[in-house]
Amino acid sequence: MTPEYIAKATPNPPQNRAPWYANTAPTYAGIFLWIAFYRMMGAGTLAKADLGTCIVGLVAAGLLCHFLYYLVPGLLGMKTGLPLYVVGSSTFGAQGGYLMPGLLMGLLQIGWFGVATSISTDFILKAAGSSDGPGTMPFIVTGVLWGVVFAFVGAKGIQYVARVATYLNFIPLLMLIVVFFQTPGSPLDYQPAAGQADEFAAFTTMLAVVIGFFATAGAAGADFGTNSRHASDVQWGGLIGVTLTTVIVGVLALATLAAANAVNPNTGFDYATAIQAIGGPIASSMFLLFALASIPATCFCIFIAGNSISTMFPQVSRIAASFAAAGVGIILAVTGIANNLASFFGLVGASFGPICGAMAADYLLSGRKWAGPRQGINMAGYAAWLLGFIVGILPNFLSGDAKRLAEPAALYSFIVGFVVYAIAAKAGMEPEPLEKSAAKSA
């Protein structure tokens, strides 16, 4: 039998679609303009190499995100008009799709909600001149208020946030430019500390950071693709919204940190430190504006989490699912668990890298089209995900040169997912689509 989440899905009709510059590109640009993307970008990259090496890594990462992680889901969404949790039922099966990519996407969005709430709370307190961190009463109260208010907006009024999200994109872009010009020194004068230089590690870390941040958004390209008119919209939406925005945002953030550290090597690589160094009311207003610019991310994360959970379990209302997800996310934020961005990005890349890889292999093996929901659980997809996930989390259990060579694990997990799915499908582990099975039964 066809599961309810598939049976009730209706394709987005062509008349509801629009050009890439009206939907996909600005939406993805907003994702990369969110400060969670670049706040700690310099920690494992600029700390080990000059600005030029890091920019090369940015360009390579932006291209990989477009061609490997976004393009196939985007084309599937465009060709079918159906969202990720439906098109994923080919790669993981009609029953297997409940967990992947359905519930897994929702669970990771809870983590993203925690990150958004944590950063916004931190920046609001910094704007007020407070240094209180996670676990303190001011942080808890502010975090709970922020999380509850925007969980409600995400659950009930997301359409209003979507209308202003494009305009809010200009706030962090303007702030990136202002902080860069307010920071003394030249980024071209920066060199990593003596004995710290490691261009290979800087390059691979840049790939890991960018891909890890983008992996879930890349898979969600299926949802964005439902609003694309044709393949050209899908391509341009990704090249501009993903690749070009990655480079622009990353260069501005890294150049600021490079300039600051060229003048004072003790500045460090937290972008918030560069803002703080400006001082006075300018810094306070910037912190507040960066927090306000996080509103769309906060709302969209909880909307996607609630939608994912309620879609997979129709008996649970989207409002109830949204607030349950928000409760977990707020706890992650106010306790400080959500602060470890590097580890969270690594988990995201490990989880969705093999999903994107398996979907790409399924798409190519099916003749560049959607095969339709497959019976039961597609073991080819699950084998691809499991082995890819193991590769993705491998750096957490390694040290020294082995850990250095295991990055970018997010990229390796994609490759493993792609190869394993192709081999498993050829070996007969891929079940037939439901339509073919029904035809045979008839």
C-alpha positions as CSV (number, residue, x, y, z in Angstrom):
1,M,0.0,0.0,0.0
2,T,1.1,3.5,-0.7
3,P,1.9,5.4,2.5
4,E,-0.3,8.4,3.3
5,Y,2.6,10.9,3.0
6,I,3.1,9.9,-0.6
7,A,-0.6,9.4,-1.5
8,K,-1.5,12.9,-0.3
9,A,1.4,14.7,-2.1
10,T,0.4,16.9,-5.0
11,P,2.9,18.3,-7.5
12,N,3.4,22.0,-7.7
13,P,1.9,23.0,-11.0
14,P,3.9,24.9,-13.7
15,Q,1.8,28.1,-13.3
16,N,2.9,28.5,-9.7
17,R,6.6,28.5,-10.6
18,A,8.9,31.5,-11.1
19,P,12.4,32.4,-12.3
20,W,15.5,31.4,-10.3
21,Y,16.2,35.0,-9.2
22,A,12.8,35.2,-7.6
23,N,13.0,32.1,-5.4
24,T,16.0,29.7,-5.3
25,A,18.9,32.2,-5.5
26,P,17.7,34.7,-2.9
27,T,16.6,31.9,-0.5
28,Y,20.0,30.1,-0.7
29,A,21.8,33.5,-0.4
30,G,19.9,34.1,2.8
31,I,21.2,30.7,4.1
32,F,24.8,31.6,3.5
33,L,24.4,35.2,4.8
34,W,23.3,33.8,8.2
35,I,26.2,34.3,10.6
36,A,26.2,30.7,11.7
37,F,27.9,29.9,8.4
38,Y,30.9,32.2,8.7
39,R,31.2,33.0,12.5
40,M,33.9,30.3,13.1
41,M,35.0,29.7,9.5
42,G,38.5,31.0,10.1
43,A,39.2,28.8,13.1
44,G,40.6,25.8,11.2
45,T,41.3,27.5,7.9
46,L,42.7,31.0,8.2
47,A,44.6,29.8,11.3
48,K,46.6,27.5,9.1
49,A,47.0,29.3,5.7
50,D,46.9,32.7,4.0
51,L,43.8,34.3,2.6
52,G,44.5,33.1,-1.0
53,T,44.5,29.4,0.0
54,C,41.3,29.8,1.9
55,I,39.6,31.5,-1.1
56,V,40.6,28.6,-3.3
57,G,39.0,26.3,-0.8
58,L,35.9,28.5,-0.8
59,V,35.5,28.4,-4.6
60,A,36.0,24.6,-4.7
61,A,33.5,24.1,-1.8
62,G,30.9,26.3,-3.5
63,L,31.2,24.4,-6.8
64,L,31.0,21.0,-5.0
65,C,27.9,22.1,-3.1
66,H,26.2,23.1,-6.3
67,F,27.1,20.1,-8.5
68,L,27.1,17.3,-5.9
69,Y,24.7,18.2,-3.2
70,Y,22.1,20.5,-4.7
71,L,21.8,19.8,-8.5
72,V,20.2,16.3,-8.5
73,P,17.7,17.1,-5.7
74,G,16.9,20.4,-7.5
75,L,16.3,18.6,-10.8
76,L,14.2,15.9,-9.2
77,G,12.0,18.6,-7.6
78,M,11.7,20.5,-10.9
79,K,10.8,17.4,-12.9
80,T,8.3,16.0,-10.5
81,G,7.0,19.1,-8.7
82,L,7.3,17.0,-5.5
83,P,9.2,17.8,-2.2
84,L,12.2,15.9,-0.8
85,Y,10.4,13.5,1.5
86,V,8.5,12.2,-1.6
87,V,11.3,12.0,-4.2
88,G,13.4,10.4,-1.5
89,S,11.1,7.5,-1.4
90,S,12.7,6.1,-4.5
91,T,16.2,6.0,-3.0
92,F,15.1,4.8,0.4
93,G,11.7,3.1,-0.3
94,A,8.2,4.1,0.5
95,Q,8.5,2.7,4.0
96,G,12.1,3.6,4.4
97,G,11.3,7.2,3.5
98,Y,9.7,7.7,6.9
99,L,13.2,7.8,8.5
100,M,15.3,9.0,5.6
101,P,15.2,11.7,4.5
102,G,11.9,12.5,6.2
103,L,12.4,12.4,10.0
104,L,16.2,12.8,9.8
105,M,15.7,16.2,8.1
106,G,13.3,17.2,10.9
107,L,15.7,16.1,13.7
108,L,18.6,18.0,12.2
109,Q,16.5,21.1,11.9
110,I,15.9,20.9,15.6
111,G,19.7,21.2,15.9
112,W,19.7,24.1,13.5
113,F,17.0,25.8,15.6
114,G,19.1,25.4,18.6
115,V,22.1,27.0,16.8
116,A,20.0,29.9,15.6
117,T,18.5,30.5,19.1
118,S,22.0,30.3,20.7
119,I,23.6,32.8,18.3
120,S,20.7,35.2,18.5
121,T,20.6,35.1,22.3
122,D,24.4,35.6,22.5
123,F,24.3,38.6,20.1
124,I,21.3,40.3,21.8
125,L,23.2,40.1,25.2
126,K,26.4,41.4,23.5
127,A,24.4,44.3,22.1
128,A,23.3,45.1,25.6
129,G,26.9,45.0,26.9
130,S,26.5,41.7,28.7
131,S,29.0,38.9,28.7
132,D,26.6,36.3,30.2
133,G,26.9,33.0,28.4
134,P,24.9,29.7,28.3
135,G,23.7,28.5,31.6
136,T,23.4,32.0,33.2
137,M,19.9,33.3,34.0
138,P,20.0,36.3,31.5
139,F,21.0,33.8,28.7
140,I,18.3,31.3,29.7
141,V,15.5,33.9,29.9
142,T,16.5,35.6,26.6
143,G,16.9,32.2,24.9
144,V,13.6,30.9,26.0
145,L,11.8,34.1,25.0
146,W,13.4,34.2,21.6
147,G,12.8,30.5,21.0
148,V,9.2,30.5,22.1
149,V,8.2,33.6,20.1
150,F,9.8,32.5,16.8
151,A,8.7,28.9,17.2
152,F,5.2,30.3,17.3
153,V,5.8,32.4,14.2
154,G,7.4,29.5,12.4
155,A,4.5,27.3,13.3
156,K,1.7,29.8,12.5
157,G,2.9,32.7,10.4
158,I,5.8,31.5,8.3
159,Q,4.3,33.0,5.2
160,Y,4.9,36.5,6.7
161,V,8.5,35.7,7.4
162,A,9.0,34.4,3.9
163,R,7.8,37.8,2.5
164,V,10.5,39.8,4.4
165,A,13.3,37.2,4.3
166,T,14.6,38.6,1.0
167,Y,14.8,42.1,2.4
168,L,16.5,40.9,5.6
169,N,19.2,39.4,3.5
170,F,20.6,42.9,3.0
171,I,21.2,43.4,6.7
172,P,24.0,40.8,7.2
173,L,25.4,41.6,3.7
174,L,25.6,45.3,4.7
175,M,27.1,44.4,8.1
176,L,29.8,42.2,6.5
177,I,30.8,45.1,4.4
178,V,30.7,47.6,7.3
179,V,32.8,45.4,9.6
180,F,35.3,44.8,6.9
181,F,35.9,48.5,6.3
182,Q,35.8,49.3,10.0
183,T,38.6,46.7,10.7
184,P,42.1,48.2,10.6
185,G,44.9,46.5,8.8
186,S,45.2,44.8,5.4
187,P,44.2,41.1,4.9
188,L,47.1,40.8,2.4
189,D,49.5,41.3,5.3
190,Y,48.3,38.3,7.2
191,Q,50.3,35.1,7.6
192,P,49.5,32.2,9.9
193,A,51.5,31.9,13.1
194,A,55.0,30.3,12.9
195,G,54.7,26.6,13.0
196,Q,51.0,26.6,12.4
197,A,51.0,26.7,8.6
198,D,49.3,23.7,6.9
199,E,47.8,24.6,3.5
200,F,46.4,21.1,2.9
201,A,44.6,21.0,6.3
202,A,43.3,24.5,5.7
203,F,41.9,23.6,2.2
204,T,40.3,20.3,3.4
205,T,38.8,22.0,6.5
206,M,37.3,24.7,4.3
207,L,35.6,22.0,2.2
208,A,34.4,20.2,5.4
209,V,33.0,23.4,6.9
210,V,31.1,24.6,3.9
211,I,29.8,21.2,2.8
212,G,28.8,20.3,6.4
213,F,26.9,23.6,6.7
214,F,25.2,23.2,3.3
215,A,24.4,19.4,3.2
216,T,20.8,19.5,4.5
217,A,20.0,22.6,2.4
218,G,21.4,20.8,-0.6
219,A,19.1,17.9,-0.2
220,A,16.3,20.4,0.3
221,G,17.0,21.6,-3.2
222,A,14.2,19.2,-4.1
223,D,11.8,21.5,-2.3
224,F,13.3,24.6,-4.0
225,G,13.2,22.8,-7.4
226,T,9.4,22.4,-7.2
227,N,9.3,26.2,-7.8
228,S,11.7,26.1,-10.8
229,R,10.3,26.3,-14.3
230,H,13.1,24.3,-16.1
231,A,16.6,23.0,-15.7
232,S,18.1,26.4,-16.5
233,D,16.4,27.8,-13.4
234,V,17.8,25.0,-11.3
235,Q,21.3,25.6,-12.6
236,W,21.4,29.4,-12.2
237,G,19.6,29.3,-8.9
238,G,22.5,27.1,-7.5
239,L,25.4,28.8,-9.3
240,I,24.3,32.2,-8.0
241,G,22.6,31.4,-4.7
242,V,25.1,28.7,-3.6
243,T,28.4,29.0,-5.4
244,L,28.7,32.8,-5.8
245,T,27.2,33.6,-2.4
246,T,29.6,31.2,-0.7
247,V,32.5,33.0,-2.2
248,I,31.3,36.5,-1.6
249,V,30.3,35.9,2.0
250,G,33.3,33.8,2.9
251,V,35.8,36.3,1.4
252,L,34.3,39.2,3.3
253,A,34.4,37.3,6.6
254,L,37.8,35.8,6.1
255,A,39.3,39.1,4.9
256,T,38.0,40.9,8.0
257,L,39.6,38.2,10.3
258,A,42.8,38.3,8.3
259,A,43.1,42.1,8.6
260,A,42.3,42.0,12.3
261,N,44.9,39.3,13.0
262,A,47.5,41.0,10.8
263,V,47.3,44.0,13.2
264,N,46.8,42.0,16.4
265,P,47.7,38.2,16.3
266,N,45.7,37.7,19.5
267,T,42.4,38.7,17.9
268,G,41.5,35.1,17.2
269,F,39.1,33.7,14.6
270,D,35.7,34.2,16.0
271,Y,33.9,36.7,13.8
272,A,32.0,38.1,16.8
273,T,35.4,39.1,18.2
274,A,36.0,41.3,15.1
275,I,32.7,43.0,15.6
276,Q,33.5,43.5,19.3
277,A,36.8,45.1,18.4
278,I,35.1,47.9,16.7
279,G,33.5,48.9,20.0
280,G,31.0,51.5,20.9
281,P,27.4,51.9,19.7
282,I,28.4,50.7,16.2
283,A,29.4,47.3,17.5
284,S,26.2,47.1,19.7
285,S,24.0,47.9,16.8
286,M,25.7,45.4,14.6
287,F,25.2,42.6,17.1
288,L,21.5,43.5,17.3
289,L,21.1,43.6,13.5
290,F,22.9,40.3,13.1
291,A,20.4,38.8,15.7
292,L,17.5,40.3,13.8
293,A,18.8,38.8,10.5
294,S,18.6,35.4,12.2
295,I,14.9,35.6,12.5
296,P,14.2,33.8,9.1
297,A,16.6,31.0,9.9
298,T,15.0,30.5,13.4
299,C,11.5,30.4,11.9
300,F,12.3,28.3,8.9
301,C,14.1,25.7,10.9
302,I,11.2,25.1,13.2
303,F,8.7,25.2,10.3
304,I,10.7,22.4,8.5
305,A,11.1,20.4,11.7
306,G,7.4,20.5,12.5
307,N,6.4,19.9,8.9
308,S,8.7,16.9,8.6
309,I,7.5,15.3,11.8
310,S,3.8,15.9,11.2
311,T,4.1,14.7,7.5
312,M,5.6,11.4,8.6
313,F,3.1,11.0,11.4
314,P,-0.2,12.6,10.3
315,Q,-1.8,12.0,13.7
316,V,0.5,14.6,15.2
317,S,-0.5,18.1,14.4
318,R,2.1,20.4,12.9
319,I,1.7,22.9,15.7
320,A,2.3,20.3,18.4
321,A,5.3,18.9,16.5
322,S,6.7,22.4,16.0
323,F,6.6,23.3,19.7
324,A,7.9,19.9,20.8
325,A,10.8,20.4,18.4
326,A,11.3,24.0,19.7
327,G,11.5,22.7,23.3
328,V,14.4,20.5,22.5
329,G,16.1,23.2,20.4
330,I,15.8,25.7,23.2
331,I,17.4,23.3,25.7
332,L,20.3,22.8,23.3
333,A,20.7,26.5,23.0
334,V,20.5,27.7,26.7
335,T,22.8,24.8,27.9
336,G,25.5,25.7,25.4
337,I,25.3,22.3,23.6
338,A,24.4,24.1,20.3
339,N,27.6,26.2,20.5
340,N,29.9,23.5,19.1
341,L,29.4,24.5,15.4
342,A,32.3,22.4,14.0
343,S,31.0,19.2,15.5
344,F,27.4,19.9,14.4
345,F,28.5,20.7,10.8
346,G,30.4,17.5,10.8
347,L,27.3,15.5,11.9
348,V,25.1,17.2,9.3
349,G,27.7,16.4,6.6
350,A,28.0,12.8,7.8
351,S,24.2,12.4,7.8
352,F,23.2,14.1,4.5
353,G,26.4,13.6,2.5
354,P,25.5,9.9,1.8
355,I,21.8,10.8,1.3
356,C,22.8,13.2,-1.5
357,G,25.3,10.7,-2.9
358,A,22.7,7.8,-3.0
359,M,20.1,10.1,-4.5
360,A,22.5,11.1,-7.3
361,A,23.3,7.4,-8.0
362,D,19.6,6.5,-8.1
363,Y,18.9,9.4,-10.4
364,L,21.6,8.5,-12.9
365,L,20.8,4.7,-12.8
366,S,17.1,5.6,-13.5
367,G,18.0,7.4,-16.7
368,R,18.1,10.9,-15.2
369,K,14.5,10.8,-14.0
370,W,12.5,9.9,-10.9
371,A,11.8,6.2,-10.6
372,G,8.9,6.7,-8.3
373,P,8.3,5.3,-4.8
374,R,9.9,1.9,-4.4
375,Q,8.4,-0.9,-2.4
376,G,9.1,-1.2,1.3
377,I,12.6,-0.3,2.3
378,N,15.3,0.2,-0.3
379,M,18.2,-1.6,1.2
380,A,20.6,-0.2,-1.4
381,G,19.8,3.3,-0.1
382,Y,20.2,2.3,3.6
383,A,23.4,0.5,2.9
384,A,24.7,3.6,1.1
385,W,23.7,5.8,4.0
386,L,25.1,3.6,6.8
387,L,28.5,3.1,5.2
388,G,28.7,6.8,4.2
389,F,27.7,7.9,7.7
390,I,30.5,5.8,9.2
391,V,33.0,7.4,6.9
392,G,31.5,10.9,7.7
393,I,32.0,10.5,11.5
394,L,35.4,8.8,11.2
395,P,37.5,11.9,12.0
396,N,35.9,12.0,15.5
397,F,37.7,8.7,16.4
398,L,41.0,9.6,14.8
399,S,44.0,11.8,15.7
400,G,47.2,13.1,14.2
401,D,47.9,12.4,10.5
402,A,45.0,9.9,10.3
403,K,42.5,12.6,11.3
404,R,44.1,15.1,9.0
405,L,43.8,12.8,6.0
406,A,40.2,11.8,6.9
407,E,38.9,15.3,6.0
408,P,36.8,16.4,4.2
409,A,34.7,13.6,5.6
410,A,31.5,15.2,4.3
411,L,32.8,14.9,0.8
412,Y,34.0,11.3,1.3
413,S,30.7,10.4,2.8
414,F,29.0,11.6,-0.4
415,I,31.4,9.5,-2.6
416,V,30.8,6.4,-0.5
417,G,27.0,6.9,-0.6
418,F,27.1,7.2,-4.4
419,V,29.4,4.2,-5.0
420,V,27.7,1.9,-2.5
421,Y,24.2,2.7,-3.9
422,A,25.4,2.0,-7.4
423,I,27.0,-1.3,-6.5
424,A,24.0,-2.4,-4.3
425,A,21.5,-1.5,-7.0
426,K,23.4,-3.5,-9.6
427,A,23.5,-6.4,-7.2
428,G,19.7,-6.5,-7.0
429,M,19.2,-4.8,-3.6
430,E,17.0,-2.1,-5.2
431,P,13.3,-3.0,-5.0
432,E,10.9,-2.3,-7.9
433,P,8.8,0.9,-7.9
434,L,5.3,0.6,-6.5
435,E,3.6,1.2,-9.9
436,K,5.5,-1.7,-11.5
437,S,4.7,-4.0,-8.6
438,A,1.0,-3.1,-8.8
439,A,0.9,-3.7,-12.6
440,K,2.4,-7.2,-12.1
441,S,-0.2,-8.0,-9.4
442,A,-3.0,-6.9,-11.7
